[in-house]
Amino acid sequence: MLQTFVHYANHFLVIFFIARLYTPKHVWKSYLVLLTTMLVDIDHLWAIPIFDPSRCSIGFHTFHLEIAILIYILIFIFVKNKWVRLISIGLIFHMITDAIDCIWSNFDCFLDYFIW
């Protein structure tokens, strides 16, 4: 329950604060842009099954692959348009949120790497 709350709080609440930091004069416009970046989850629709609570999105879904994440980071670094950069921030933060969820869901697997 807490994991679900944290996941969706990141997707809906934290991005509001990112929008406030990024463009204080255009908070709602920025927030809508950041909300729109959640459309990246459309790649879940061509997975079978569409939703699997035990599956990690990172590295599985097309727009969640490592190469896609690298592209989002490169856009942030090299593109100077503030709205395109905001889209890349939204995509990067979305991937961070999903990665946190993966770690939380598979914590025992991650512990195996650190505990011998």
C-alpha positions in Angstrom: 0.0 0.0 0.0 2.8 2.4 0.9 4.7 1.5 -2.2 1.6 2.3 -4.4 1.1 5.6 -2.6 4.8 6.6 -3.1 4.7 5.6 -6.7 1.6 7.6 -7.6 2.7 10.5 -5.4 5.9 10.7 -7.4 3.9 10.6 -10.6 1.3 13.2 -9.6 2.4 15.3 -6.6 6.2 15.5 -6.9 6.0 16.6 -10.5 4.0 19.6 -9.4 6.9 20.7 -7.2 9.3 20.1 -10.1 7.0 22.4 -12.2 7.1 25.1 -9.5 10.9 25.0 -9.4 11.3 24.9 -13.2 8.9 27.6 -14.2 7.4 29.5 -11.3 5.4 31.8 -13.6 3.9 28.9 -15.6 3.4 26.3 -12.9 0.2 24.8 -14.4 1.5 24.7 -18.0 4.6 23.0 -16.8 2.6 20.6 -14.7 0.5 19.7 -17.7 3.6 19.1 -19.7 5.0 16.8 -17.0 1.7 15.0 -16.7 1.8 14.4 -20.5 5.1 12.7 -20.2 3.3 9.8 -18.5 2.1 8.9 -22.0 5.4 7.1 -22.1 3.6 4.3 -20.4 1.7 3.6 -23.7 4.4 0.9 -24.3 2.7 -1.1 -21.5 -0.2 -1.7 -23.9 1.8 -4.1 -26.2 3.1 -6.2 -23.3 1.4 -9.5 -22.4 -0.1 -9.2 -19.9 -0.6 -5.5 -20.0 -0.1 -5.2 -16.3 2.0 -7.5 -14.2 2.7 -6.2 -10.7 5.9 -8.3 -10.4 7.4 -7.0 -13.7 9.9 -4.2 -13.6 9.2 -1.6 -16.4 12.8 -0.5 -16.6 14.5 -2.6 -19.2 11.3 -4.4 -20.3 9.0 -1.9 -22.0 10.2 -0.2 -25.2 10.2 3.4 -23.9 11.7 2.2 -20.6 14.8 0.5 -22.2 18.2 1.7 -21.2 18.8 3.2 -24.7 15.6 5.2 -24.4 16.6 6.5 -21.0 20.0 7.5 -22.4 18.2 9.4 -25.2 16.1 11.3 -22.6 19.3 12.2 -20.7 21.0 13.4 -23.9 18.0 15.5 -24.8 18.2 17.2 -21.4 21.9 17.8 -21.9 22.0 19.0 -25.5 18.6 20.6 -26.2 18.3 24.2 -25.1 14.6 24.7 -25.6 13.1 25.0 -22.1 9.9 23.1 -22.9 11.7 20.2 -24.7 14.1 20.1 -21.7 11.0 20.0 -19.4 9.7 17.0 -21.3 13.1 15.2 -20.9 13.0 16.1 -17.2 9.5 14.5 -17.0 10.7 11.4 -18.8 13.8 11.0 -16.7 11.8 11.5 -13.5 9.3 9.0 -14.7 12.1 6.4 -15.2 13.5 7.2 -11.7 10.0 6.7 -10.2 9.7 3.4 -12.0 13.2 2.3 -11.0 12.3 3.1 -7.3 9.2 0.9 -7.7 11.4 -1.9 -9.2 13.8 -1.8 -6.3 11.0 -1.7 -3.8 9.2 -4.7 -5.5 12.4 -6.7 -5.9 14.3 -5.7 -2.8 15.3 -9.2 -1.9 16.9 -9.6 -5.4 18.9 -6.5 -4.9 20.0 -7.6 -1.4 21.5 -10.7 -3.0 24.1 -8.5 -4.7 25.2 -6.9 -1.4 24.9 -9.7 1.1 27.0 -12.8 0.5 
